[in-house]
Amino acid sequence: MSFEVLKVHSFGVGGLVLPGVSPGATVQRSELMVFTEDRIRARGIDEVVVAYVCNAEVGWSAVVGYRCNGVEDLAIGDSMVIVPTAYFAQFTNGAAAGDPVEDVWEQAEIAEKEGRIERAYGGDVATIRSNGETDLLIRLV
């Protein structure tokens, strides 16, 4: 397992909102999430971005969609969240090694348990390419 700590500058994620969805491999592979990813891919988007956001009053939600620069880039009916500038641990896996989505979440869980990272639990971002390659950004304290 290896990861890189990097500073990610603010960017938008536009797409469909899934309320009550918390970060993790189990949720990312749920029927609802896979269905929603398929709806985004049907629009011709090859790189699906899933931004997990937490609101203290209502809990976790996920925006499943695409990177965007602002509201002018949104499709009609889509919502947008801004991923703030912050330090993230980036976990990567290619499509060849088992399920890449499950692998990157497992890597993040192991790194946290071993004390190699301290998660902020304030917003994680997964990027799933059409070939299965997956990147996971875990926001750090």
Residue frames as qw, qx, qy, qz and C-alpha x, y, z in Angstrom:
[[0.000, 0.889, 0.457, 0.000, 0.00, 0.00, 0.00],
 [0.391, -0.112, 0.007, 0.914, 1.25, 3.42, -0.89],
 [0.089, 0.885, 0.455, 0.035, -0.33, 6.81, -0.98],
 [0.396, 0.267, 0.007, 0.878, 0.72, 10.35, -1.65],
 [0.134, -0.742, -0.442, 0.486, -0.14, 13.38, 0.50],
 [0.307, 0.257, 0.346, 0.849, -0.93, 16.35, -1.66],
 [0.136, 0.449, 0.305, -0.829, -2.59, 19.72, -1.53],
 [0.221, 0.471, 0.752, 0.405, -5.67, 19.76, -3.72],
 [0.062, 0.089, 0.023, -0.994, -7.05, 23.10, -4.81],
 [0.454, 0.359, 0.514, -0.633, -10.75, 23.81, -4.68],
 [0.152, 0.036, -0.736, -0.659, -12.95, 22.36, -7.42],
 [0.636, 0.052, 0.196, -0.745, -16.61, 21.72, -8.04],
 [0.076, 0.055, 0.985, 0.147, -18.43, 18.42, -8.42],
 [0.536, 0.134, -0.012, -0.834, -21.78, 18.55, -10.18],
 [0.301, 0.009, -0.920, -0.252, -24.28, 15.75, -10.49],
 [0.647, -0.426, -0.466, -0.428, -26.97, 13.77, -8.72],
 [0.225, -0.493, 0.576, -0.612, -27.36, 13.87, -4.93],
 [0.694, -0.209, -0.686, -0.062, -27.71, 10.69, -2.88],
 [0.361, -0.653, 0.309, -0.589, -28.73, 11.69, 0.66],
 [0.829, -0.404, 0.289, -0.257, -27.78, 9.48, 3.60],
 [0.921, 0.300, -0.148, 0.201, -24.77, 7.99, 1.81],
 [0.452, -0.819, 0.329, 0.132, -21.57, 7.84, 3.86],
 [0.369, 0.695, -0.603, -0.132, -18.08, 7.19, 2.46],
 [0.554, -0.335, 0.757, -0.091, -16.83, 3.63, 2.13],
 [0.063, 0.206, -0.872, -0.439, -16.45, 0.64, -0.19],
 [0.190, 0.352, 0.903, -0.154, -19.76, -0.99, 0.81],
 [0.291, 0.726, 0.327, -0.530, -21.79, 2.08, -0.10],
 [0.136, 0.601, -0.476, -0.628, -19.74, 2.76, -3.22],
 [0.093, 0.098, -0.929, -0.344, -20.64, -0.71, -4.50],
 [0.379, 0.344, 0.688, -0.515, -24.32, -0.53, -3.49],
 [0.374, 0.488, 0.727, 0.304, -27.00, -0.98, -6.13],
 [0.085, 0.936, 0.294, -0.173, -28.12, 2.65, -5.79],
 [0.234, -0.753, 0.348, 0.507, -24.59, 4.00, -6.27],
 [0.404, -0.054, 0.762, 0.503, -23.87, 1.74, -9.27],
 [0.294, 0.703, 0.638, 0.115, -27.23, 2.72, -10.81],
 [0.011, -0.952, -0.079, 0.297, -26.44, 6.42, -10.32],
 [0.340, -0.518, 0.555, 0.555, -22.94, 6.01, -11.79],
 [0.413, 0.275, 0.777, 0.387, -24.53, 4.33, -14.82],
 [0.198, 0.880, 0.428, -0.063, -26.91, 7.31, -15.25],
 [0.143, -0.857, 0.237, 0.435, -23.93, 9.68, -15.25],
 [0.395, -0.249, 0.729, 0.501, -21.99, 7.51, -17.73],
 [0.421, 0.570, 0.691, 0.145, -25.08, 7.44, -20.00],
 [0.121, 0.952, 0.096, -0.264, -24.50, 11.19, -20.43],
 [0.709, 0.620, -0.138, 0.307, -21.13, 10.44, -22.07],
 [0.226, -0.838, 0.427, -0.254, -19.05, 11.11, -18.94],
 [0.806, 0.218, -0.534, 0.134, -16.16, 8.64, -18.66],
 [0.369, 0.159, -0.618, 0.676, -14.70, 9.87, -15.37],
 [0.504, -0.686, -0.423, -0.311, -17.32, 9.68, -12.61],
 [0.186, 0.326, -0.522, 0.766, -16.52, 11.72, -9.52],
 [0.567, -0.607, -0.544, -0.117, -18.19, 10.97, -6.19],
 [0.096, 0.441, -0.396, 0.799, -17.88, 13.69, -3.55],
 [0.525, -0.507, -0.672, 0.126, -18.91, 12.73, -0.01],
 [0.004, -0.478, 0.187, -0.859, -19.99, 15.67, 2.13],
 [0.395, -0.421, -0.758, 0.303, -21.16, 15.83, 5.73],
 [0.207, -0.583, -0.043, -0.784, -23.54, 18.33, 7.24],
 [0.032, 0.138, -0.772, 0.620, -23.69, 18.34, 11.04],
 [0.526, 0.070, 0.324, -0.784, -27.49, 18.61, 11.01],
 [0.844, 0.265, -0.030, -0.466, -28.39, 15.99, 8.39],
 [0.809, -0.221, 0.524, 0.151, -25.35, 13.67, 8.09],
 [0.330, -0.300, 0.667, 0.596, -23.62, 12.36, 4.99],
 [0.686, 0.632, 0.220, -0.286, -24.61, 12.74, 1.35],
 [0.549, -0.155, 0.570, 0.592, -22.87, 11.97, -1.92],
 [0.469, 0.728, -0.062, -0.496, -22.86, 13.93, -5.16],
 [0.688, 0.019, 0.649, 0.325, -22.27, 11.52, -8.03],
 [0.470, 0.852, 0.169, -0.160, -21.22, 13.25, -11.21],
 [0.699, 0.458, 0.084, 0.543, -18.35, 15.12, -12.78],
 [0.402, -0.376, -0.104, 0.828, -15.85, 17.89, -12.14],
 [0.222, 0.810, 0.413, 0.353, -17.15, 21.33, -13.02],
 [0.375, 0.189, -0.148, 0.895, -15.92, 24.90, -12.81],
 [0.175, 0.100, 0.316, -0.927, -19.18, 26.50, -11.73],
 [0.503, 0.390, 0.610, -0.471, -22.94, 26.53, -12.06],
 [0.492, 0.606, -0.264, -0.567, -22.66, 27.33, -15.76],
 [0.212, 0.354, -0.889, -0.195, -21.22, 23.81, -16.28],
 [0.385, 0.061, 0.825, -0.409, -24.15, 22.04, -14.59],
 [0.153, -0.258, -0.816, -0.495, -26.72, 20.03, -16.49],
 [0.481, -0.370, -0.076, -0.792, -30.30, 21.05, -15.78],
 [0.849, -0.385, -0.205, -0.299, -31.45, 19.50, -12.50],
 [0.770, 0.064, -0.448, 0.450, -27.95, 18.73, -11.20],
 [0.468, -0.883, -0.016, 0.022, -26.56, 19.97, -7.90],
 [0.585, 0.564, -0.359, 0.460, -23.03, 21.10, -7.14],
 [0.673, -0.715, -0.029, 0.189, -20.71, 20.97, -4.15],
 [0.308, 0.833, -0.399, 0.230, -17.34, 22.62, -3.77],
 [0.889, -0.215, -0.205, 0.349, -14.43, 20.51, -2.54],
 [0.156, -0.979, 0.125, 0.031, -12.35, 23.03, -0.58],
 [0.471, 0.640, -0.532, 0.291, -8.61, 23.49, -0.86],
 [0.738, -0.557, 0.316, -0.214, -7.10, 21.05, 1.63],
 [0.036, 0.498, -0.864, -0.060, -4.53, 18.32, 2.14],
 [0.919, 0.061, 0.024, -0.389, -5.59, 14.87, 1.01],
 [0.427, -0.328, 0.825, 0.168, -4.07, 11.40, 0.98],
 [0.667, 0.427, -0.292, -0.536, -4.41, 10.03, -2.54],
 [0.586, -0.138, 0.798, -0.002, -4.86, 6.28, -2.92],
 [0.533, 0.496, -0.393, -0.562, -4.74, 4.79, -6.42],
 [0.598, -0.064, 0.798, 0.026, -5.40, 1.42, -7.95],
 [0.260, 0.269, -0.636, -0.675, -5.51, 0.18, -11.52],
 [0.798, 0.038, -0.085, -0.596, -8.28, -1.99, -12.92],
 [0.632, 0.286, -0.719, -0.049, -6.13, -5.16, -12.92],
 [0.192, 0.156, -0.829, 0.501, -5.99, -5.82, -9.16],
 [0.058, -0.423, -0.848, 0.315, -9.36, -7.17, -7.99],
 [0.006, 0.860, 0.480, 0.173, -12.06, -4.59, -7.38],
 [0.414, 0.315, -0.143, 0.842, -10.22, -1.23, -7.52],
 [0.344, -0.661, -0.084, -0.662, -12.97, 0.62, -5.62],
 [0.840, -0.519, -0.150, -0.050, -12.86, -1.79, -2.70],
 [0.797, 0.056, -0.182, 0.573, -9.06, -1.80, -2.80],
 [0.215, 0.503, -0.130, 0.827, -8.60, 1.97, -2.44],
 [0.552, -0.648, -0.023, -0.524, -11.09, 2.17, 0.45],
 [0.924, -0.306, -0.168, 0.155, -9.33, -0.75, 2.15],
 [0.610, 0.283, -0.193, 0.715, -5.96, 0.99, 1.70],
 [0.124, -0.623, 0.082, -0.768, -7.38, 4.12, 3.36],
 [0.782, -0.545, -0.095, -0.286, -8.81, 2.13, 6.28],
 [0.891, -0.097, -0.190, 0.400, -5.48, 0.35, 6.85],
 [0.391, 0.438, -0.158, 0.794, -3.52, 3.63, 6.67],
 [0.389, -0.656, 0.038, -0.646, -5.84, 5.15, 9.26],
 [0.896, -0.419, -0.124, -0.075, -5.65, 2.13, 11.60],
 [0.817, 0.042, -0.154, 0.554, -1.86, 2.13, 11.36],
 [0.306, -0.822, -0.128, 0.463, -1.77, 5.85, 12.22],
 [0.512, 0.038, 0.395, 0.762, -0.23, 6.81, 8.88],
 [0.046, -0.416, -0.321, -0.850, -3.04, 9.27, 8.18],
 [0.043, 0.368, 0.653, -0.660, -5.51, 11.21, 10.32],
 [0.066, 0.498, 0.692, 0.519, -8.82, 11.56, 8.50],
 [0.108, -0.030, 0.168, -0.979, -10.80, 14.77, 8.77],
 [0.112, 0.464, 0.877, -0.062, -14.11, 13.04, 7.98],
 [0.147, 0.637, 0.190, -0.733, -15.09, 16.22, 6.23],
 [0.638, 0.669, -0.031, -0.380, -15.27, 15.15, 2.63],
 [0.525, -0.253, 0.728, 0.361, -13.70, 12.40, 0.58],
 [0.558, 0.609, -0.180, -0.534, -13.64, 12.18, -3.22],
 [0.660, -0.043, 0.720, 0.211, -13.55, 9.05, -5.38],
 [0.426, 0.597, -0.340, -0.588, -12.87, 9.17, -9.12],
 [0.701, 0.054, 0.710, 0.037, -13.82, 6.08, -11.13],
 [0.191, 0.470, -0.528, -0.682, -12.70, 5.94, -14.75],
 [0.824, 0.243, -0.115, -0.499, -14.51, 3.94, -17.42],
 [0.647, 0.352, -0.675, 0.040, -11.68, 1.35, -17.46],
 [0.806, -0.444, -0.391, 0.026, -12.14, 0.75, -13.71],
 [0.499, 0.168, -0.374, 0.763, -9.08, 2.64, -12.49],
 [0.404, -0.823, -0.374, -0.141, -9.95, 4.39, -9.24],
 [0.307, 0.326, -0.381, 0.809, -8.43, 7.24, -7.25],
 [0.480, -0.726, -0.492, -0.006, -9.53, 8.08, -3.74],
 [0.176, 0.504, -0.277, 0.799, -8.81, 11.38, -2.00],
 [0.564, -0.582, -0.554, 0.188, -9.14, 11.20, 1.79],
 [0.021, -0.847, 0.073, -0.526, -9.24, 14.62, 3.44],
 [0.649, -0.054, -0.533, 0.540, -6.68, 14.96, 6.22],
 [0.399, -0.850, -0.284, 0.194, -6.78, 16.86, 9.51]]
